[in-house]
Amino acid sequence: MFADNVTLVIRDAFPVSPGHTLIIPRRHVGSFFQLTAPERESMFELLTQAKVELDETLQPDGFNIGINDGAAAGQTVPHLHLHLIPRYRGDAPDPRGGVRWVLPAKAKYWSG
């Protein structure tokens, strides 16, 4: 898709929704917390550019943004990458809770 000298932006090979995008640092790091300040700045700048591109091409109704950092958090690729997941009205019966669904038993906090 596009890149700068620090970060790449590509579509996910196994998208959970149309337009699912990955923002990836060029330097190999396993964790978000290993990034340098310039790498974080680049990733967030390209995240914003990717969002604009998705708004223009697919017109999603919202987004989930996430990082699986460490095996306990579900990281299966040992190279940091940020997920930009477009969301569309009706793509889930009840989208409330968003990223809280990574632990389903705790996601529905509003139901008591």
PyMOL commands that set and color helices and strands:
alter all, ss='L'
color gray80, all
select helices_A, chain A and resi 32-34+37-57+71-73+98-102+104-107+109-111
alter helices_A, ss='H'
color red, helices_A
select strands_A, chain A and resi 2-3+7-11+21-25+62-66+82-87
alter strands_A, ss='S'
color yellow, strands_A
deselect
rebuild
show_as cartoon
